């Protein structure tokens, strides 16, 4: 296991390389719109779905309905057709409609900036709630997806088995001002360099520090 100081140095090196990598679609959406509702919905769409598919589905949906009220006016079948072929599109259409109705009836049509409340919505787990808190509201939060889980263990920043364990372990390793940036850096790194299949180790800035 590496010390927090060593892990922070490695994250700093990755952060310096980040502009050279392809940013994840949700990070681009956050920069382009800053809209908590779109960030929440697109995060749900992104689960078990490729970035390109998420981006295309988001564009189709928001061209037709881009607010909780407009989405709530769609039928389940209409919404499912707009977001197809994201993974589990039928289930996600039900979840998104339920969230929109809850936002309209309980939160004045606004996405609440509260982690526990976000978790109460259908289809929203810790990963989604953390990403919304970080991207939509600028709150320190560590979102653990498959890239963060795999790479943080590969680099020996943590030794964990589940995303929740990884989230809490990384909170102890990194200062809070690095939490929100960690996901976007590691996801871009995992998609571009440290890929699960055929990683580009020869051009990796951490090649001397990696045990793989």
KEKE-3310 file (N, C-alpha, C; in steps of 0.2 Angstrom, whole numbers, plus 5000, padded with zeros to 4 digits):
npx = (5004:5002:5008:4997:5004:5011:5001:4994:5004:5005:4991:4992:5001:4994:4983:4989:4991:4979:4972:4976:4968:4953:4938:4926:4908:4899:4906:4908:4895:4892:4900:4896:4882:4879:4867:4858:4847:4849:4861:4858:4849:4856:4867:4860:4856:4868:4873:4879:4881:4888:4899:4896:4884:4876:4878:4871:4858:4855:4855:4845:4834:4834:4832:4818:4812:4817:4816:4810:4796:4793:4798:4790:4778:4779:4775:4778:4782:4785:4796:4805:4808:4815:4827:4832:4846:4851:4857:4846:4834:4820:4818:4824:4817:4805:4810:4816:4804:4797:4806:4805:4792:4792:4801:4793:4782:4787:4799:4798:4801:4815:4831:4837:4850:4856:4863:4857:4844:4844:4848:4836:4829:4822:4833:4844:4860:4874:4885:4879:4873:4884:4891:4882:4882:4895:4897:4885:4883:4895:4901:4912:4915:4917:4915:4913:4916:4918:4931:4937:4937:4944:4957:4962:4964:4973:4984:4987:4983:4972:4965:4953:4936:4924:4914:4908:4917:4929:4926:4925:4938:4946:4943:4950:4963:4965:4965:4950:4948:4952:4943:4932:4938:4944:4937:4934:4947:4952:4943:4944:4958:4957:4949:4957:4971:4975:4968:4956:4958:4971:4980:4989:5003:5016:5016:5012:5011:5013:5020:5032:5028:5018:5012:5008)
npy = (4994:5011:5027:5041:5052:5048:5043:5055:5062:5054:5056:5070:5070:5063:5072:5082:5077:5075:5085:5080:5069:5060:5067:5062:5059:5064:5074:5083:5087:5093:5104:5111:5113:5114:5111:5104:5095:5089:5084:5074:5066:5061:5055:5044:5038:5034:5023:5007:5009:5014:5029:5036:5032:5036:5050:5052:5048:5057:5069:5067:5066:5079:5087:5086:5086:5095:5098:5094:5095:5095:5082:5074:5075:5066:5050:5034:5025:5034:5040:5030:5026:5038:5037:5025:5016:5014:5005:4995:5002:5003:5001:5012:5022:5022:5025:5038:5045:5044:5051:5063:5067:5067:5077:5088:5088:5088:5095:5108:5107:5107:5100:5093:5098:5088:5074:5062:5064:5063:5049:5043:5043:5033:5022:5029:5027:5027:5030:5037:5048:5054:5058:5068:5077:5082:5086:5094:5102:5106:5100:5092:5076:5058:5049:5032:5022:5009:5011:5019:5010:4999:5005:5012:5002:4995:5003:5003:5012:5010:4995:4986:4979:4982:4995:5004:5002:5007:5020:5026:5023:5030:5043:5044:5044:5055:5073:5083:5093:5087:5077:5078:5080:5068:5057:5062:5062:5049:5042:5047:5043:5029:5026:5030:5027:5018:5006:4992:4981:4978:4989:5005:5005:5008:5022:5028:5039:5034:5023:5018:5017:5008:4992:4982)
npz = (5000:4996:5003:5009:5004:4994:4985:4983:4976:4964:4959:4956:4946:4936:4935:4929:4916:4912:4903:4890:4888:4883:4889:4900:4896:4905:4912:4902:4900:4912:4912:4900:4903:4917:4923:4936:4934:4921:4923:4933:4927:4915:4921:4927:4915:4910:4917:4916:4902:4887:4884:4872:4868:4879:4877:4865:4868:4878:4871:4862:4871:4878:4867:4866:4878:4892:4905:4922:4922:4908:4905:4913:4907:4896:4890:4897:4887:4876:4882:4884:4871:4867:4874:4871:4864:4878:4892:4900:4897:4898:4912:4916:4911:4918:4931:4929:4926:4938:4947:4941:4944:4958:4960:4955:4964:4977:4978:4971:4958:4957:4958:4973:4983:4991:4998:5005:5001:4987:4986:4990:4978:4965:4957:4960:4966:4978:4969:4959:4966:4972:4961:4956:4966:4966:4952:4949:4960:4965:4977:4988:4984:4982:4968:4964:4951:4940:4934:4944:4955:4950:4946:4957:4966:4958:4958:4971:4980:4988:4996:4993:4991:4987:4979:4989:5000:4994:4991:5005:5009:5000:5004:5016:5011:5002:5002:5005:4995:4983:4981:4972:4959:4957:4952:4938:4933:4935:4928:4914:4913:4914:4903:4892:4894:4905:4902:4904:4896:4885:4890:4889:4894:4890:4888:4899:4913:4925:4924:4930:4943:4945:4949:4941)
capx = (5000:5006:5006:4993:5008:5013:4995:4993:5009:5002:4985:4994:5004:4988:4979:4993:4990:4971:4970:4978:4964:4946:4934:4919:4903:4895:4910:4907:4889:4892:4904:4892:4875:4878:4860:4858:4842:4852:4867:4855:4846:4861:4870:4856:4856:4875:4874:4879:4880:4894:4898:4894:4877:4874:4878:4866:4852:4854:4854:4838:4829:4834:4829:4811:4810:4824:4815:4806:4789:4792:4799:4784:4772:4780:4773:4784:4784:4789:4803:4809:4810:4820:4833:4835:4847:4855:4856:4840:4831:4813:4818:4827:4812:4801:4814:4816:4797:4796:4810:4802:4786:4794:4804:4788:4777:4790:4805:4797:4804:4822:4835:4839:4858:4856:4865:4852:4838:4846:4848:4829:4826:4823:4838:4850:4864:4879:4889:4875:4872:4890:4893:4878:4884:4901:4896:4880:4883:4902:4902:4917:4912:4920:4911:4917:4914:4922:4937:4940:4937:4950:4963:4964:4967:4979:4989:4989:4980:4968:4965:4946:4933:4917:4914:4907:4923:4933:4924:4927:4945:4949:4942:4955:4969:4965:4961:4943:4949:4954:4938:4927:4941:4947:4933:4935:4954:4953:4939:4948:4964:4955:4947:4962:4978:4975:4962:4955:4960:4976:4982:4994:5008:5022:5015:5008:5015:5014:5023:5037:5025:5013:5015:5005)
capy = (5000:5017:5032:5046:5057:5045:5043:5062:5064:5051:5059:5076:5068:5061:5078:5086:5074:5075:5088:5076:5063:5062:5068:5058:5063:5068:5080:5088:5090:5098:5110:5114:5116:5116:5110:5098:5090:5086:5080:5068:5061:5059:5050:5038:5035:5032:5017:5001:5011:5018:5036:5039:5030:5041:5057:5053:5048:5063:5074:5066:5068:5086:5091:5086:5088:5096:5100:5089:5095:5092:5075:5071:5075:5061:5043:5029:5022:5039:5041:5024:5027:5043:5035:5018:5010:5014:4999:4994:5008:5003:5002:5019:5027:5022:5028:5045:5048:5044:5056:5070:5068:5068:5084:5093:5088:5089:5100:5114:5106:5108:5094:5095:5097:5084:5067:5058:5065:5060:5042:5041:5043:5027:5021:5033:5024:5031:5032:5043:5053:5057:5062:5074:5082:5084:5090:5099:5107:5108:5098:5087:5069:5053:5044:5026:5018:5003:5013:5021:5004:4995:5008:5014:4996:4993:5008:5002:5018:5007:4988:4986:4974:4985:5003:5008:5002:5011:5027:5028:5022:5036:5049:5044:5045:5061:5079:5085:5097:5082:5072:5079:5079:5061:5053:5063:5061:5042:5039:5048:5039:5022:5025:5032:5024:5012:5002:4985:4977:4982:4996:5008:5005:5011:5029:5029:5043:5031:5016:5017:5016:5003:4985:4978)
capz = (5000:4996:5008:5006:5001:4987:4981:4981:4970:4958:4957:4954:4939:4932:4934:4924:4910:4910:4897:4884:4887:4882:4895:4900:4893:4910:4914:4897:4901:4918:4909:4895:4905:4924:4925:4940:4932:4916:4926:4936:4922:4911:4925:4927:4908:4909:4920:4911:4895:4884:4884:4866:4868:4884:4874:4860:4871:4881:4866:4859:4876:4879:4862:4866:4885:4896:4912:4925:4920:4901:4904:4916:4902:4891:4892:4898:4880:4873:4885:4883:4864:4866:4878:4868:4867:4884:4896:4904:4895:4900:4919:4917:4909:4924:4936:4928:4927:4945:4949:4939:4948:4965:4960:4954:4969:4983:4978:4967:4951:4958:4961:4979:4984:4997:4997:5007:4997:4981:4987:4990:4972:4962:4952:4962:4972:4980:4964:4955:4971:4973:4955:4955:4971:4964:4946:4949:4966:4967:4984:4989:4984:4978:4964:4963:4946:4938:4933:4950:4959:4947:4946:4964:4969:4954:4960:4978:4984:4993:4996:4994:4987:4985:4978:4995:5004:4990:4993:5011:5010:4997:5008:5021:5007:4999:5005:5002:4989:4978:4980:4966:4953:4957:4947:4931:4931:4934:4922:4908:4913:4913:4896:4887:4895:4910:4900:4907:4891:4881:4893:4886:4899:4888:4888:4906:4917:4931:4923:4935:4950:4944:4951:4936)
cpx = (5004:5003:5001:4998:5010:5007:4993:4998:5007:4996:4987:4997:4998:4984:4983:4992:4983:4969:4971:4973:4957:4942:4928:4913:4899:4899:4909:4900:4888:4895:4899:4885:4875:4872:4860:4853:4845:4857:4864:4853:4851:4866:4866:4856:4863:4877:4873:4878:4886:4893:4895:4886:4873:4873:4872:4859:4850:4852:4846:4833:4828:4831:4821:4809:4817:4822:4811:4799:4788:4793:4793:4778:4773:4777:4779:4786:4788:4796:4808:4812:4815:4827:4836:4841:4851:4853:4850:4835:4823:4813:4820:4821:4807:4804:4814:4809:4796:4800:4807:4796:4787:4797:4798:4783:4780:4796:4804:4801:4812:4826:4838:4847:4859:4857:4860:4846:4839:4846:4841:4826:4827:4829:4844:4854:4869:4883:4885:4875:4878:4892:4888:4880:4890:4900:4891:4880:4890:4904:4907:4913:4916:4916:4915:4914:4919:4929:4941:4941:4944:4956:4966:4967:4973:4985:4991:4987:4976:4968:4957:4942:4926:4918:4913:4914:4928:4932:4927:4935:4949:4948:4947:4962:4970:4962:4955:4944:4950:4948:4934:4931:4944:4943:4934:4942:4954:4949:4942:4954:4962:4952:4952:4969:4977:4968:4961:4958:4965:4978:4988:5000:5014:5022:5012:5013:5017:5017:5028:5034:5020:5016:5012:5010)
cpy = (5006:5022:5037:5051:5054:5045:5050:5064:5061:5054:5066:5075:5067:5068:5082:5083:5074:5079:5085:5070:5065:5062:5064:5062:5067:5074:5085:5091:5095:5104:5114:5117:5118:5115:5103:5093:5086:5081:5073:5063:5058:5054:5044:5034:5032:5025:5011:5003:5015:5025:5039:5038:5035:5048:5058:5052:5054:5069:5073:5068:5075:5090:5091:5088:5089:5099:5094:5089:5093:5085:5071:5070:5069:5054:5039:5026:5028:5040:5036:5024:5032:5041:5028:5020:5010:5008:5000:5001:5008:5004:5009:5024:5027:5026:5036:5048:5049:5050:5063:5072:5070:5075:5089:5093:5089:5094:5106:5113:5106:5101:5096:5093:5094:5077:5062:5058:5061:5052:5039:5040:5036:5027:5025:5029:5029:5034:5038:5049:5057:5061:5068:5079:5085:5089:5095:5104:5109:5106:5092:5080:5065:5048:5038:5022:5012:5005:5015:5015:5000:4999:5010:5008:4994:4997:5007:5008:5015:4999:4987:4981:4977:4993:5007:5008:5007:5018:5030:5028:5028:5042:5050:5046:5052:5067:5080:5089:5093:5077:5072:5078:5072:5057:5055:5062:5053:5039:5040:5044:5032:5021:5026:5028:5018:5008:4995:4980:4981:4989:4998:5010:5009:5019:5032:5033:5039:5024:5014:5015:5011:4996:4980:4976)
cpz = (5000:5001:5005:5002:4994:4982:4979:4975:4964:4955:4954:4947:4934:4930:4929:4917:4907:4904:4890:4883:4885:4888:4895:4899:4899:4913:4909:4898:4906:4916:4905:4898:4912:4927:4929:4937:4926:4918:4929:4931:4917:4915:4926:4920:4907:4912:4916:4904:4893:4884:4878:4866:4873:4881:4869:4863:4875:4877:4863:4864:4877:4874:4862:4873:4889:4903:4915:4923:4913:4901:4907:4912:4897:4894:4893:4891:4876:4876:4884:4876:4863:4869:4875:4864:4873:4888:4900:4903:4898:4908:4920:4916:4915:4930:4935:4928:4934:4948:4947:4943:4955:4965:4959:4961:4976:4983:4973:4960:4951:4961:4967:4980:4991:4996:4999:5003:4990:4981:4988:4984:4969:4957:4954:4968:4974:4974:4960:4960:4972:4967:4954:4960:4969:4957:4946:4954:4969:4974:4983:4989:4980:4975:4962:4958:4945:4937:4940:4955:4956:4948:4953:4968:4965:4957:4967:4982:4990:4992:4998:4989:4984:4984:4985:5000:5001:4992:4999:5012:5006:5000:5013:5017:5005:5002:5002:4996:4983:4976:4973:4959:4952:4952:4940:4929:4930:4929:4915:4907:4911:4906:4891:4888:4899:4908:4903:4902:4886:4884:4890:4891:4897:4888:4894:4910:4923:4930:4928:4942:4950:4945:4945:4931)
residu = (UNK:UNK:UNK:UNK:UNK:UNK:UNK:UNK:UNK:UNK:UNK:UNK:UNK:UNK:UNK:UNK:UNK:UNK:UNK:UNK:UNK:UNK:UNK:UNK:UNK:UNK:UNK:UNK:UNK:UNK:UNK:UNK:UNK:UNK:UNK:UNK:UNK:UNK:UNK:UNK:UNK:UNK:UNK:UNK:UNK:UNK:UNK:UNK:UNK:UNK:UNK:UNK:UNK:UNK:UNK:UNK:UNK:UNK:UNK:UNK:UNK:UNK:UNK:UNK:UNK:UNK:UNK:UNK:UNK:UNK:UNK:UNK:UNK:UNK:UNK:UNK:UNK:UNK:UNK:UNK:UNK:UNK:UNK:UNK:UNK:UNK:UNK:UNK:UNK:UNK:UNK:UNK:UNK:UNK:UNK:UNK:UNK:UNK:UNK:UNK:UNK:UNK:UNK:UNK:UNK:UNK:UNK:UNK:UNK:UNK:UNK:UNK:UNK:UNK:UNK:UNK:UNK:UNK:UNK:UNK:UNK:UNK:UNK:UNK:UNK:UNK:UNK:UNK:UNK:UNK:UNK:UNK:UNK:UNK:UNK:UNK:UNK:UNK:UNK:UNK:UNK:UNK:UNK:UNK:UNK:UNK:UNK:UNK:UNK:UNK:UNK:UNK:UNK:UNK:UNK:UNK:UNK:UNK:UNK:UNK:UNK:UNK:UNK:UNK:UNK:UNK:UNK:UNK:UNK:UNK:UNK:UNK:UNK:UNK:UNK:UNK:UNK:UNK:UNK:UNK:UNK:UNK:UNK:UNK:UNK:UNK:UNK:UNK:UNK:UNK:UNK:UNK:UNK:UNK:UNK:UNK:UNK:UNK:UNK:UNK:UNK:UNK:UNK:UNK:UNK:UNK:UNK:UNK:UNK:UNK:UNK:UNK)
# end
